[in-house]
Each structure stands twice: as C-alpha cells, then as structure tokens.
Amino acid sequence: MMGKRRNRLAFEVSPYLLQHADNPVDWYPWGEEAFSRAKKENKPVFLSIGYSTCHWCHVMAAESFEDEEVARLLNANFVCIKVDREERPDLDAIYMEVCQMMTGGGGWPLNVILTPEKKPFFAATYIPKESRYGRIGMLDLVPRIGHLWRTERSELLGSAEEITTALKTPPEIPGIRLDESVIRSAYQNLVARFDPANGGFGGAPKFPSPATHLFLLRHWKRTGEPGGLQMTEISLNAMRRGGIFDQVGYGFHRYSTDATWLLPHFEKMLYDQAMIALACLEAKQATGDERYGRIAREVFDYVLRDMRSPEGGFYSAENADSEGEEGKFYLWTTEEIRSVLDEAEADLVTKLFDVRGEGNYREEATGRLTGKNVLHLKRPIEDSAREMKIPESELKESIETARKKLFSARNERVRPERDDKILTDWNGLVISSLAKGAQVLGEKELEMAAARAADFVLEKMRDDKGRLLHRYREDSAGILGNLDDYAFFIWGLIELYEAGFKTRYLRVALELARDLVSRFEDEEVGGFYFTPMDGEDLILRRKDCHDGALPSGNAVAILDLLRLSRMTGETKLEEIGSKALDSFAARAKGVPAAHLHLLSALDFALGPTSEVVIAGPADSPKTEEMLKTLRSRFLPRSVVLLRPPGEEAEIAAIAEFTKEMGMANGEAAAYVCSGKVCNPPTTDPNEMLEKLNSAAGGP
C-alpha cells in the first residue's frame, strides 16, 4: 500500500508547517515559487498564518485543511501558502495589521487573500467549514471569491491597492519631544482600566501584560506614588493564585478567558515566562517581599525543566491540546485527585484549590461544566493558614507534598506537543530574565543557564559574517535576524554582563548594537525598521513602537542603546537612541498606554541616571557585599560595571571613563557617577547607596 501523499511543507523545518504536511491542500511555504505560479495561472493567493500551539489553528485545520472537499476548492481557486508566524513575524505583523484594519479585530489563525503581487483584499481569523450564525464558511467563501476574481477582478485589485496604500505609516511629526506628561497620561489610563478586585486591566479575556508592570514600577520609583506598586502587587499575586498559573508543574499559561484568572487558554509561551519572571524580580527589588522571588523561581523551575534544549537554548512553546482536547493534560476530576493523594491530602487540595465534583472548567462553546477542574487557590495561603489555625510554613509544606504527588501522576499522562524551534528574540528575553534572577536571587546556576543559552545563540545562530539568525531547529539555523532578535538578545547580554561581569558579553552587546544601527535604522527621521535593509522586499517595511504580546522592539533597542551609552561613555549610542525616541513622540502621545515599554525607555532617558563602577576582585567579600546591596534595591536608571584587578585595560578599552578608577587602600571601592560627574570612591556599601539615592531621587 502506498504511503499518504505529502505536500511541499514536508521539506520545511517549522513544527507548525510540518503539522500541515499531510493536508490535501496543495500548500506552499512562503516564497517566490508560490507567487510565480499565482502570476502564471492568474490566481489569487490564500495565505494562512498560525503557530504550532494555537488551539483555534488546530480546530480550523481539522475542520477544513484536512477535509478533501475544502481542499479541492482551495486548490482549484487559489495558490495556497502556509506561514508560521513565529518564524516570520515580519509577514505576520503586516497581514495582521490588514486584518485589524479590515475587520476591527485580529488573532490566529489568520487567513488573508492576496493578489499575486502580495497585496491583500480579504482578511479573517477563524473560518468554519460551513456557514453558521452569520459567519461565512469555507465551502461558501472559497467559490465566492473565486467567482469574484474571475468576473470582478478589477474591483478586487482596486481594493487591494487601497488597502496597501492605507498600510503606509504616516510620516513622523517633527519637533515633538516626549516628557513626563506622557508618563502621567499612561499611568492615569492604567488606573482607569485597573481591576482592583482581580488585578490586571480590563475584563475578559485577560492577559498578563508584564511590560505594564515594568512601567508601573518605574512610575512608582520616579514619583513615589504608591498606585503603580499596588497595582503590580495585586496583579502578580492574583495571577499566581489563579488557574492561569500551572499550580502543579509551574509556569504561566498564555491568558485567562475570564476576568478572574481562573480559566486559561492552556498553551505556554516562552516569552510569557521570561517577561512575567522579570516583573516578579523587579517587584521583589521594589518591595523586598520574598513572594515575588518565589514566583520567579517557580517559573525558572518550569523553564529549565521543560523548555531547555540539550544544547542550552530554549524551546518556543507548549501546546494547549493533548489527545485532541484542550487542557486535558492540566485538568483534574475529584476522583483523579483522590486516587493519587491520601484522604487528608485530598481533602486539603479539594478545599484550597476549589476542586468540585461538577468541576469548575466549562466548555468554551457551550459554557457547560465538564466535571473537570482547573486548580487555583481561592485565597492567599496565609489567610487559609490563619483560618485553619496552623502555621503558614506547615500548610505550605503539606501543599508541596501533595503537589509533588500530583506532578508525578500527571507526568504519566500524554503531554502536549512542544514547539522545539529555538528563536533568538525569545531566547534573548529568557537570558535577560535568568541573568536578572541570578542578580536578585543570588543563584549562580541561573547565571550559568543564561550564559549557556547566550553562548548557544552566539555559536549556532550567527552566519559566517556574524549576523544573527532568527530560528534554529534540528542542527540548522536560518532566516535573517529581525529587530527583535537583535534588541532582545542585546538586552539579555547586558543583564548577563551585570550578573557575572564577564567582559566579553558586554563587548558582544556593543558589537551587535552597532550592527543593529547599521542594518535597521531609519537614518532620516530615527527609529528602527523591523526588517534589515537587505531583507526580503515586502509590500511594507514596518517601523513600529507599540507593545503587543511582546514589548516593542524599537523600545527595547532604544533602552539598550541608552544603557550601553551609560556603561561605555559612547555618546553616539545615546544620540541614536534619543533620536529614535523623539521619532515616535507623536504616536506615544496619541496612545500612551499602547507604548509602555517605550515610556520605560523614556524614564531612563529623562534620568537622572547613575553609573556605578566597583573596582575590586569579583570574589572579595567587600565586592560581594556592595553588589548584594545594589541588587537588593530597585534601581532602574542605574548601570553597574566591575573593574577587577588584572582586567583594568580590558574594561577601559570598552569604558574609557573607568581608566583611573582603582581600589582604595587595598579595598574594593565603589564609584557612583551621575550627570557625567563621579563621586570620590567609597568602601562603605551604605555610603554607596546614599550617593545613589541622592542622585536618583524617588523612593
């Protein structure tokens, strides 16, 4: 018997594309071959964009792309292209903007119909196989568009031209500068949208939005107003107690389908783990509360256990589905819990984690209770301990014993599939987070994990000219690096340098920053394009500054340049970063709350900033005491350099202003600089902190 015929996607690397290699749809990967055929045969292009852990992408695939009838219609009327949005975020961003422009919404799967010249004239997200409830289905849509293409093509081409023209970004308005007023506007918007009962912003669905908390903590530090800190604490604690957090195996799910963090969309994305852990680490520095350090540790436990490749890089995501059912791996019935735990443990888990016989998990389509439960803490552990009249430590120990048993039992289930491609940008975020964790939590193994991942990217994900590449899988790296790849990875290298003070990471960060500027900068007005100057010719070369699920690549790049300028004394980097910041002023003033990471960069640019140079051996008690003092405080507008004996020339070659900074009377000494003026050295950590506080202001 002959094997099943596979389409062209069988030769691709992406796990998402490979999921569609057996479809009867005659899929092409994105490339000239597909568009040449479309031109030759005078057919429009059906472009479908998704990702491997997307639940509704799987639903549409099962309903339509695996269906022979739908496939026949698609193949007859279109040239069909499949794209992994995580491999090609440039394409996804362009055509998602089209969808939002045309429909008022967006999401995945994303389905766009293009002319053979790549210009769009139709866009939609999930499309059912058959028309229902006012939503057109594939069986009706495909022949209808095919008919219009044959009979009214000029109208469709005219529409495509209008849409493509509308995509062009309006020119930046010169002469506008950002100041503290836009920070205040963004803060007031967040206050108005904050959910004080549940944390987070707005109603359902509710996303973690860690970049929001990075901004709020900076607002608190700048102004001393407690609201930003309070909103962050309420949100992080509510998320940790909620079903959006995997209470058994740790790590955060993508988002909550309700307003209370109870019912998650179950996929786990690498970037969410990195960014939420960063927010928790900064919250620990701001408050001194160990709870936030514990959440970050739990996230790292998950990432290092389940998302790390043998080579040291980090995989992209885990699926929401297993065995064809969303959330099956994570849900529990009361019977399952009682079969794993003894009676007392089961009673405790049932009470604390809101486990019910009828279940608390509802089918998304019908709202019907399923008999299955998402484990979540109904209230803080300390409140439950007080009510039960037992020590909090004893209750936590009992919960941990039960959790380990449930974790062991759950590991016998069929796991969700993992998207095992390694992306430079997302790895940059994890490196940032792990390195920050090493600093704040004092755990050397986190620095080692960050360094191993950074070395992996530097060794395996650069071409022979030293350019970053975007994707690695199965011993193969490819796709030219985009702005996010450079910006996020440089961020990781800066944090990694400040974690262990290995000069080579700072040197490489500087090299890549110069490369970023040369390949991505809009030299005329400032800011950075998403694709390099020699990248693929698309219908639009985008230059964005608003945050999405990830912080804006422009915002991260600007902050990278400003920090590197302070660390090295290289003023040209600050000039480029400041010019980029000014170029987005009109957009940020128009919708401040959509540009929060840009405003975090603005917070640094407005200053006052401080440079701390510690001259002394890395392993001396005095040096360690000074570093511990610095790392225990939230100092978002400070950078730190170490000048150990024997490496003075190496550091001075990068940061010339450190050339004359040495130890004081044979002891490690700290130099605190602000406003291009350096204070005399001090060997007293408390005096160092006083000088920093005096320079920085705020709480």
N, C-alpha and C positions, 0 to 999 in steps of 0.2 A: 504494500500500500504506500502511495507517495505521501510525503510529508506535506503539511499545510504550507501554502504559498505565503511568503513573507514579502512585505513591501520594502521600499528603499530605506526606511528607518532602521532596518535590521543592521545597517552598517554604521549607525551613529553610536556615540558614547553616552549620551544623556539617558539616565534611567527613565525619565518621562517619555522620551521619544521611543525608547525600546519597549515601553508598555504598549505602544500602538503599532509595533512592527508586524503583528498578526492581523491587523484590521483589514477588512476587504476594501476599505478606502485606499485609493492609489496615492498615498501620502508621499510628498517630497519634503526633505528638510529645506530650510530657508537657503536660497542660493540662486545663482544665475540660471542653472538648468531649468528650474521650475518656471521662471519668468520668461525665458526664451521660448519654452513650449507654449506658454499662455499667449505670447505675441504671435507665434507661428499659427496657432489654432484659433486665434481671436476669441479667447475665453477669459472670463474674469477669474480671479484667484480667491479661493476660500481659505482664509488664514485662521487657524485655530491655535490659541496660545493658552498654556496652562502650566502646571507643575506637578511633580510626582506625588505629593502628599495632599493634593487638593481633592476634597470629598466630592464636590459637585462636578469636577472634571471626570472623576471615575463614573459618576452617575450618567453623564452625557455620553461618555464612551460606551458604556454598557447598553444604553438605550439606542444610540444612533450610529456611532462609528464602528460598532461590532455587528451592526444589522445589515444584512445583504441588500434589502430594499433601499434603505437610505444611502448606502454606499454606491449603488448603481446610479441613483440620481445625482449624487455629488460628482462621481467620476464622469458622468455624461455632460454635466453643465459647467464644471469648474476644473481648474488645476488646483489641487489641494496641498496646502503646506501646513506642517505642524512645527511649532516652536516651543521650546522650554523657556519660560520667562526668566528662570534663574540663570540660564546660560546666556540669554540675550536680553538683558534688562533694557538695552537701548531700544530694541524693537517694541518691547512690551510697553515702555513709557510713552512712545509715540502713539501707538494704536489704542492704549488705554485712554489717553487724552482725547482721542477721536470718539471713543465710546462715551466718555463723560460729556463731551460737547454735544453729541447727538441724542443721547438718552437721558442725561441728567444723573447717571449712575455708572458704576463700574464694578469689576470683580472678575473672578475666574470660574469657569472657563470664559475666555474672551474670544469671540468669533467676529471677524471683520472680513468684509468682501471688498476686494481691491481691483483696480484696473491692472493690466499687465505692466503699467508704469509705477506700481506700488501705491497708487493714490486711492484712498478709501471712499466708499459711497454707502456702506451699510455697516452697522455695528450692533452687537448684542452680547449679553453674557450667556447664561444657560438657556438653551433652546430645547424644549421637549421633542420627542419623536413626533407626536401627534398634537394638533392644536387643541388647547383646552383652556377654559377660564379666561378667554380673551387673549391668550398668549399663542402666537402662531407657532406651529410645529415644523420640524424639518421636512416632513412629507409634503407640506403645502408651501413652505418658504422657498425651498430649492427650485422647484419647477417655476414658481412665480418669478423669481429673479432671473432665471434662465430665459424665460419668455421676454421679460423687460429688456434684457441685454440684446436679444435678437431684434426686438421691434422698436425699442425706445432708447437705443444706446446713447444717442447724443445728449439726452436729458441726464442719463446716469453719469456720463463723462463731465457734463457741466457741473453737476452736483459734486463730483469728486474734486474738480478744480476749486470750487468754492470752499469745500472743507479743508483742502490742503492749504489754501491761502489763509484761512482763518486760524490755522495752527501756528502761523508765524508769530513769534513773540514780538509784542510791540517794543519799540526801542526804549532803552532806559532813559529816564528823565534826568538830565544833568543838573548839577548844582544842589541836589538834595543830600543832606547828611543825616545820619541816624544819631540820636541822643537818648538820654534816659527816659524821655517821654514815651518812646515806643515800648520800652521795657515795662513802664507803668501801664500802658494800654493793654499789652498782652496779659499782664498779671490780672488786671480788672476783668478781662474777658474770661480768664480761667476761674476766677472767684465766682462769676455769674453762672458758669456751667458746672461747678463742682457739686457732686452728690455727697452731702455731709453724712448721710445715713450709711452709705455703702462704699464710699470712696470712689475715685475715678471721676470721669467727666461725661455728662450727658446720660442718656438712658441706654436701652438695648439696641444693638449689640454693644458691648463694652470692651475696649481694647486696653492693654496695659499702659501704653504711652510712656515708656520710661524717659524719653527725651524731655517730656513735660516736667518730670520731677528733677532732672538735672538743671533745667531752667529755674524752677521754683526754689531750689536750694540756693542758687546763685542770687536770686532776688532777695531771699532772706538774708544772705550774707552781706549784700550791698546795702540794704535798707534797715535791717534789724526788725522789720515787720514779721510777726510770727506766723502769718497765714500760710506762706509758702511751705514752711516746715511742717505745719499742722496738716495741710492737705497731703503732703508726701507721706507722712507717718500713717495717717488714716488709710490711705490707699494701699500702701505696701502691706500693712497688717491685714487689711481685708482680703487682699489678693492671696496672701499666704494661707489664710484660713479657708479660702473658697475652693470650689471644685476646679477652678482654672489652674490650681496648683495640684500636681500629682502627689497626693498625700502618702502614697505607698512607695513610689520609686523616685520621687522628687522631679524637679523641672517644671516649667510652666507650659501649659497648652496655649494655642495661638490667641484665642479670645473667648469671651463669655457671650453666649447667645442671649442672656438675660442681663438685667441691670444689677444683680446682686453677686456676680462672680460665681454662681452656682453651676450652671450648665455650660460646659465648654464646647468649643469646636476642638476636637481632640488632637489635631496634628501638633507636633512640637518642632519649632523652628530654631535653628542655631542662633540666629541673631537676637531673638527674644531673650534667650538665656543670657547672652552676653550683656545686653543693654539693661535688663532688669537687675542683674547682679551688680553692674556699675552703679545703678541708682541706689541699691541697698548699701553698697560700700560707702558711698558719699553720705548717705543718711546716718550710717554708723559714725563717720567722722564728725558730722554736724551735731549729733545728739549724744554720742558716747554710749548709746544703747546697744548692747550685745545682740539683741534680737535681730538686728539688720545684718550683722556679721554672720549670724547663724543661717539666715535665709540665703545669703550669698554662698556660704559653704555648701548648703544643700544643693543649690543649682550646680556648683562646681562638681559635686559628687556625681550628679547625673551626667554632666557633660563629659567628664573624664572617664566614666564607666561605660557609657553607651554611645558616645558620639566621636570618640577619638580613634583615628586610624592607627594601624601598627607603625606607620612611619612618623606619626606625631601630628599630622594635620587633623582637622576636624570636619566631619561629615555635615551635610546640609540640613537634614530634616528627618523626622519620623512621621509615618502616615497616620491619619486619623482612623483608618479602617483596618480591620483584620478579619479574615474569613468572610469578606464581603459585607461586614457590618460595622458601622461607625461606632467607635468607642468600646467595642466588645472586650478588648484587652484590659480596659480600665474599670469596667463596671462590675458590681457585686450584688448578688442576692443575699438575703439573710441566711439562707441555707448554706451558701458557699462560705460565708464568714464563720458560721458555727461548725462547719466541717473542718476548718483549719485551726480555730482557736479553742481553748478550753472555755468552760461556761462563764467564768468570771471575766476573762479577756473579751469574749464575745459580747457580754452584757456591757462592758465598758466601751468598746468600739461602737456598738449599736447606739448607745446613748450619746457619746461625744460627737460621732461623725454622722449623725442624723440618718441612720440606716432604718428603713421602713419595710414592712412586709410587702406593701403595694409598690414600693420603690419611690424614688424621688426624681428619676430620669424619665422625661417624656419624649415620645416620638416627635420629631420636628414637624412632620407633615400634619399629624392629627392632634397633637397635644395629649395623647393618651399615655397614662402611666404604664410603664413596661415591667414593673416588678424588679427592676434593677436600680442600683444606687450609685451616684457619684459621691465618693467620700469627701466630706468637708466638715470643718469644725464650726459648729453653730455659734460658739462664743470663744473668747480667749481662754487659753489653758489656765491662766492664773485665776480667772473668775470661776471656772469649774472646780479647781482645787479648793478654793475658798468655800464654795457651796458644799463640796463633799467632805470638808473638814480634814483634808490630808495635805501634807507638804507638797508644794508645786514640783519639787525635784522628784518626789516619789511618783506622782502622777505621770510626769514626763517619762520616767523610766518604764512604767507599765505600758505606756503608749508605744514606746520604742520597741519593747519586747514583742508586742502584738504586731507592730508594723513589719518587723523583720520576718515574722512567720507568714504574714500576708504576701510580702515581697517574694519570699521563697516559693510559695504556692503559685503566685501569679507567673513566675518565670517558667512554669510548666505549660502555660498557655501558648498558643500560636502568636508570635509577636507581630506587630505592624511592620510593614516593609520600611526599610530605611533608604533614603536617598543618599548614596555613598559618594556623590561627587564632592570635591573639595573646592570651595570658592575663595579666592584671595580676599575679597572685601569682607565676607562674613568671618573668615579666619582672623582678619585684622581686628575685628570687634572682640572676638574671643581672646586674642592675645592682649588687647587693652584691658579687658576685664580680669583675666588671670593675673596679669602683672600688677594691676591695681590691688587685687586681692592679696598678692604677696606683700605689698606695702602695708595695707591696712590691717591684715590679719596676722602678719608676721610669719607666714608659712612659706618656707623656701621651696617646697615641692610645687607650689603654684607658679613661682618664677621659672622653675625648671620646665614645667609643662608649656609655659608661654614661650620660652626660649626654643624649645624643641619644635614648636609649631612655626615660629618665625624662621628658624633655620630650614625647615622643610620648604616653606614658600620661597626662600632665597635660593635654595639649591634646585628645587624641582619646578618652580613656577615662574622662571625668568627665561627669556630666549637668549640666544648667543650674543646679543647686543646689550643684555642686562635689562631689557624691558619686562615689566610684569605681565604675566598672562592671567587670564581670568579663571579658568577651570582646569581641574586635574581629576582624572579618573583612569584607573587601570593602566598605570605607568605612562600616561600620556597627558601632557599639558597643552592647552590650546586656547584660542580666542584672545585677541589683543586686550590688554587690561584697560578698563574704563576709569573714569574719575573716581568712582567709589573704591575701586581696587587700590588705587594709589593713596587716596585720602585716608581710608580706614586702616590700611596697613601701616602707613606712616604714624598714625595715632598709636597703633599697637607698639611700634618701635620706640616711640617717645616714652610711653609708660614702661616698657621693658627696660629702657636705659635707666629710668628713675627707680626701678625695682632692684637692679643689681649693679648698675653703673659700669656696665661693660661698654667701653667707648665705641666699639665697632657698630653697635646698634644705633648710636647717635649719629655716627658718620654715615651709615647707610640711609638713615632717615633724611639726612641733609641731601644726600645724592638723589634720592627719589623725589624729594621736594623740588629740587631744581628740574628734574625730569618732568614732573607734573606741570610745572610752569611752562616749560618749553613745548610740551605736547598739547596742553589743554587750554591755555589762557586765551581769552579774548583780549588781545593786546590793545584794541582801540578803546574799549569802554571799561574793561575789567571783568572779573569773574571767569569761570571755567566752564567749558563745554563738557558734556558727558562723554563724548567720544573723542579720540585723538585726532589731530589734524590730518593724519594719513589713514584714518579709519574708512570703513565702508561708506559709500555715497548713498545716503538715505534721503527720504523726502524732507527731512528736517534734522538739523544739528542742534539738539536741545541744550539749553542752558538754564537749569532750574535752581531754585534756592529754597523751595518749601519742603517740609518734612512729610514723609509718608510713613510706612511701616518702619522704615529706616530713617535716621537723621539725614538731612540734606548733605550730599557730597560736597557741594560748594561751602556749606557752613563748616564741615569738618576740615576741609582743605584750608579755609581761612584761619581757623583756630590753630591748625598745625603750623602754618607759616608764622603766626604771631608768637606761638610758644617757641619755635625754633629760633626766631629772631632774638627773643629774650635769652635763650640758652647760649647762643653763639655770638651775639653782638652784631649779627649781619643785618644791617638796617634795610637792605634791599628787600628782604623777605617781608618785613613789616610793611613796606611801601606797597608791595604787590597785594598783600592780604588786605590792607586798608582800602586800596583802590577797588578790590573785589567787593568789599563790604559796602562801600558807597554805591557801587553799581546796582545793588539790589535794594537801595533805600526806599524807592517808591513802592516796590512790591511789599516790602516788610511793613511799611507804614500803612499800606492799604488793608492788609490782613495780618496783624502782628502775631496772633495765636497760631497761624499756619507756618511760622518761621521761628520756632522757639530755639532750635539749635543755632540758628544764625544770631539770635539775640544772646545766646550764651557766649558766642564768639564776640559779639559787641560788648558784653560785660567785661571780657578780658581786654578788649581794645580800649575801652574807656578808662580802665585801671581804677585805682593805682595798682600796678603790678610790682612784684618783687622777685629778685633773683637771689637764691641762697647758694653760696659756694662753701662746701665743707672741705677744708684742707686737712687730711689726716688719713691714716691707714683704714681701709674699709672694715677691718675686723677689730679695731680697737674699741674698748668699752665706751670711751668718750664719743667716738663717731657713732656707734650704735645707739647711744643714749640720745644724741642730737637727732638722728634720723627717726627714732621712735617718737620723740617729741613732735617732730614735724608731721609725721604720718598719723598721729592721733588727732590732728586738727583738720578742719575743713578749710583749705587754703586754695581756692580755685584759680586765683590770679597770681600764683607763685610757681616758679620752676626751681628745680634743685640740680646742682652739679656736685660731683665728688672729684677732688684733686688729690689722689693718694700718692705717697712717695714713690718715685720711680716712673710715674706716668704723667709728670707735670708737662713735659714737652708735648705729649700726645693730646692732652686736654687743651693746652694753649694753642695748638695748631687748629683746633676747632673753635675755641672760645678764647680769643686773644686777651680779653679783659681780665682773665684769671691769671695772667702771666706772673704777676708779682704777689699772688696770694699764697701764703705758706702757713705752716703750723706756727703756733705761738708758744714760745718757751718749751718746745718739745711736745706740746699737747695739740690734739686736734682742735681746730678753730673754725668758727662759722663767720662768714662774711655775708651780711644782709645788705643788698643793694636795691634801691628804688629811685625812680626818676633819674637814672643814669648817674647816681651818686652812691658810693659804697661806704657803709659804716666801718669803723675800726673793727678788727676781729674780736670775737668773744669766745671764751672757752666754757661759758656757762649756758646750758640749754635754755634756762628760764629767761636770761637776758636776750638770747637769740629770739625767743618767742615774743618778748616785749617789743623788740625792734620791728619784728614782722607785723605785730598787731598795730603798732603805731603807724606803720607805712600803709597797711591795708585798710584800716577802718572796719566798720561793721562789727557784728557780734563775735 
